[in-house]
Amino acid sequence: MGTHKNNESKKLKKRKWFSVSWFFTYLFMILLVAFTSLPLVYMVSTAFKPIDELFIYPPQFLVRKPTLQSFRDLLTAMDSSVVPFTRYIYNSVFTTIITVLSTVIISCMGAFALSKYKLPGSKVVFQIIILALMFSSYTTQIPSYMIVSKLGLINKYSALIIPKLAVAYNFFLIKQFADQLPNELLEAARVEGAHEWKIFWKIAMPILKPAWSTLVVFSFVSNWNDYFTPLIFTNKQAMKTLPLALQTIAGGPGAVARSGAVAAATFIATVPTIVIFVIMQAKVMETMAYSGIKA
């Protein structure tokens, strides 16, 4: 009887220790998240500050009297120029959406073919992809520019889209998931009379959802925030994207007077990446937890 009580007391102490340790762990994580989110909170707060709060000293972290005046100033200042601000937004939205959709489809199709069809030279192609991962993307900018220029694509949307479609990391990511697809499942579908396109779209793509959902996040963020590509492949103001527009607003004479417009433009440029990351992250976690691939 005494031994049983001792065991029970030890279990209670162990549970108590675990609960206390986990409490401090979660507390530390919450404080860490709160600390890392401070720049984001300050950015949002600054976008809604009136002009008198923007230049107050010492600076106020949170806005006291929220207003949309900075957004009105942004549209007024940019619409009075040669290119309206909405044009920059359209360029970023259009090129990013087309690039993300295209690279997901191309990467999934290419990785599935390399993984499951065992085409001649597929191993050599995959080794080239692995080799390409060793080099920075900036090392290929000069040959990329020469190719784009020879094709006459400078100052065209295709120059901002085509060079980003076939990315080595995207193929590698999808192929690692495609290798886990059960061959028996694909053979069973073929026996039932399903053609290859149906197998790819109805079987492979749903199972590969964790991979291409992650690819959507990575591709969207990298393309939406891309500053270098439009800087190199475009020289017309009407073809610039949001990252270049931010430089235009923040630089030049009168930059201090446009502080509110800069804060509003930064807010507009940042919000889509946060939204897409939150939405797709939830889907990735859900599919990884409940739709795991079993070989």
C-alpha positions in Angstrom: 0.0 0.0 0.0 2.8 2.4 0.9 4.6 1.6 -2.3 1.5 2.4 -4.3 1.2 5.8 -2.6 4.9 6.5 -3.3 4.4 5.8 -6.9 1.4 8.0 -7.1 3.3 10.9 -5.4 6.2 10.5 -7.8 3.8 10.6 -10.8 2.1 13.8 -9.4 5.5 15.4 -8.9 6.5 14.5 -12.4 3.4 15.9 -13.9 3.8 19.1 -11.9 7.4 19.4 -13.1 6.3 18.9 -16.7 3.5 21.5 -16.3 5.8 24.1 -14.8 8.5 23.6 -17.4 6.1 23.8 -20.3 4.5 26.9 -18.8 7.9 28.7 -18.8 8.7 27.3 -22.2 5.5 28.7 -23.7 5.9 32.0 -21.8 9.4 32.4 -23.3 8.1 31.6 -26.8 5.3 34.1 -26.5 7.7 36.8 -25.3 10.1 36.0 -28.1 7.2 36.2 -30.7 6.1 39.5 -29.2 9.6 40.9 -29.4 10.2 39.8 -33.0 6.8 41.3 -34.0 7.6 44.7 -32.7 9.0 46.0 -36.1 5.9 44.8 -37.8 3.6 46.5 -35.3 5.6 49.7 -35.6 5.3 49.6 -39.4 1.5 49.2 -39.3 1.2 51.9 -36.6 3.4 54.4 -38.6 1.2 53.9 -41.7 -1.8 55.2 -39.9 -0.2 58.1 -38.1 -1.1 61.7 -38.9 1.6 64.1 -40.0 2.0 65.6 -36.5 2.7 62.2 -35.0 5.2 61.2 -37.7 7.6 64.0 -36.7 6.9 64.2 -33.0 10.0 63.8 -30.7 10.6 61.5 -29.0 8.9 59.1 -31.5 5.7 57.4 -30.4 5.6 53.7 -30.9 1.8 53.4 -31.3 -0.5 55.7 -33.2 -2.8 57.8 -31.1 -5.2 59.3 -33.7 -5.3 56.8 -36.7 -5.9 58.3 -40.1 -5.8 57.4 -43.7 -4.1 60.6 -44.7 -0.8 58.9 -45.5 -2.6 56.7 -48.1 -4.3 59.7 -49.6 -1.0 61.5 -49.8 0.6 58.4 -51.5 -2.1 58.3 -54.2 -2.0 62.0 -54.7 1.7 62.3 -54.9 2.1 59.3 -57.3 -0.9 60.0 -59.4 0.4 63.4 -60.2 3.6 61.9 -61.6 4.0 60.2 -65.0 3.1 56.8 -63.6 0.3 56.4 -61.0 0.9 54.2 -58.0 -1.8 51.8 -59.0 0.4 50.9 -62.0 3.1 49.6 -59.7 0.6 47.6 -57.8 -0.8 46.1 -61.0 2.7 45.2 -62.2 3.6 43.4 -59.0 0.3 41.6 -58.7 0.2 40.5 -62.3 3.8 39.2 -62.5 3.7 37.6 -59.1 0.5 35.6 -59.7 1.6 34.4 -63.2 5.0 33.5 -61.9 3.7 31.6 -58.9 1.1 29.6 -60.8 3.5 28.8 -63.7 6.4 27.7 -61.5 4.2 25.5 -59.4 2.8 23.7 -62.5 6.1 23.4 -64.2 8.0 22.3 -61.1 5.3 19.7 -60.2 5.2 18.3 -63.8 8.9 18.2 -64.2 9.6 16.7 -60.7 6.8 14.0 -61.2 8.2 13.1 -64.6 11.8 12.8 -63.3 10.7 10.8 -60.3 8.2 8.3 -61.8 8.8 7.9 -65.5 12.6 7.1 -65.4 13.2 8.9 -68.7 16.6 8.5 -70.4 19.0 11.0 -68.9 16.7 11.8 -66.0 19.5 11.1 -63.5 21.9 13.5 -65.4 19.2 16.2 -65.3 18.7 15.8 -61.6 22.4 16.0 -61.0 22.5 19.2 -62.9 19.7 20.5 -60.7 21.6 19.5 -57.6 24.7 21.3 -59.0 22.6 24.4 -59.7 21.7 24.6 -56.0 25.4 25.3 -55.2 25.4 28.6 -57.1 23.8 31.9 -56.1 21.1 33.2 -58.5 23.1 36.4 -58.9 25.8 34.5 -60.7 23.5 33.8 -63.7 22.2 37.4 -64.0 24.6 38.4 -66.7 23.9 35.4 -69.1 20.1 35.8 -68.2 20.2 39.5 -69.2 22.0 38.6 -72.5 19.4 36.0 -73.3 16.5 38.3 -72.4 18.0 41.1 -74.4 18.7 38.9 -77.5 15.1 37.7 -77.4 13.8 41.3 -77.3 12.0 41.0 -74.0 13.4 44.0 -72.2 10.6 46.2 -70.8 8.1 43.4 -71.2 6.3 41.4 -68.6 7.8 38.2 -70.0 11.2 39.4 -68.9 9.9 39.5 -65.3 8.3 36.1 -65.5 10.1 33.6 -67.7 13.6 33.7 -66.0 11.9 32.7 -62.7 9.8 29.8 -63.9 12.5 27.0 -63.7 14.2 27.3 -60.3 16.4 24.5 -59.2 15.3 24.6 -55.6 11.6 24.3 -56.6 12.3 21.1 -58.7 14.4 19.7 -55.8 11.7 20.3 -53.2 8.8 18.8 -55.3 10.9 15.8 -56.4 11.7 14.9 -52.8 8.0 14.5 -52.1 7.3 12.9 -55.5 9.8 10.1 -54.7 7.5 9.1 -51.8 4.5 8.6 -54.0 3.6 4.8 -53.9 4.2 3.3 -57.3 1.5 0.7 -56.5 -1.1 3.5 -56.3 -0.1 4.8 -59.7 -0.1 1.4 -61.3 -3.5 0.7 -59.8 -4.8 3.8 -61.4 -3.4 2.8 -64.8 -5.0 -0.7 -64.5 -8.3 1.1 -63.8 -7.9 2.9 -67.2 -6.8 6.3 -65.9 -4.6 8.2 -68.4 -1.4 9.9 -67.3 -2.9 13.4 -67.2 -5.6 12.2 -64.9 -3.1 10.4 -62.7 -1.1 13.6 -62.4 -4.0 16.0 -61.6 -6.3 13.7 -59.6 -3.8 11.6 -57.7 -0.3 13.1 -57.7 -1.2 16.8 -57.2 -3.5 16.2 -54.1 -0.8 14.1 -52.4 1.9 16.6 -53.3 -0.2 19.4 -51.7 2.2 19.9 -48.8 5.1 20.5 -51.2 3.4 22.8 -53.6 1.7 24.7 -50.9 5.1 25.4 -49.4 6.3 26.3 -52.9 3.5 28.8 -53.3 4.6 30.6 -50.1 8.3 30.7 -51.0 7.7 31.7 -54.6 5.2 34.4 -53.8 7.4 36.0 -51.1 10.5 35.9 -53.3 8.8 37.3 -56.4 6.7 39.9 -54.6 9.8 41.3 -52.8 12.1 41.0 -55.8 13.9 44.2 -56.4 16.8 43.1 -58.6 14.9 41.5 -61.6 12.8 44.6 -62.5 15.8 46.8 -61.9 17.8 44.9 -64.5 15.2 43.9 -67.1 13.2 47.2 -67.2 14.1 50.8 -67.8 10.7 52.2 -68.3 8.9 53.6 -65.2 5.6 52.1 -66.3 7.2 48.6 -66.0 8.5 49.0 -62.4 7.1 47.0 -59.5 6.4 47.9 -55.9 9.9 47.5 -54.5 11.2 49.9 -57.1 8.3 52.3 -56.4 9.3 52.4 -52.7 12.7 53.6 -53.7 11.2 56.2 -56.0 9.0 57.5 -53.2 11.6 57.4 -50.5 14.4 58.9 -52.5 15.0 62.3 -54.2 14.1 65.8 -53.0 11.2 66.1 -50.6 11.7 62.7 -49.2 11.1 63.9 -45.6 7.8 65.4 -46.6 6.8 62.1 -48.1 7.5 60.1 -44.9 3.8 59.3 -44.5 3.5 58.2 -48.1 6.5 56.0 -47.6 5.0 54.4 -44.5 1.7 53.8 -46.4 3.5 52.3 -49.4 5.6 50.0 -47.1 2.4 48.8 -45.5 0.8 48.0 -48.8 3.9 46.2 -50.0 4.2 44.1 -46.8 0.6 43.1 -46.1 0.2 40.6 -49.1 3.2 38.6 -48.0 1.9 38.3 -44.5 -1.5 37.3 -45.6 -0.3 34.6 -48.1 2.1 33.3 -45.5 -0.5 32.9 -42.8 -3.1 31.3 -45.1 -0.8 28.9 -46.8 1.1 28.0 -43.7 -2.1 26.8 -42.1 -2.8 24.6 -45.2 0.7 23.2 -45.2 0.5 22.3 -41.5 -2.9 20.7 -42.0 -1.9 18.7 -45.0 1.3 17.5 -43.4 -0.6 16.4 -40.2 -3.6 14.7 -41.8 -2.5 13.8 -45.3 1.0 12.5 -44.9 2.4 10.3 -47.7 2.8 6.7 -46.8 5.0 4.6 -49.0 
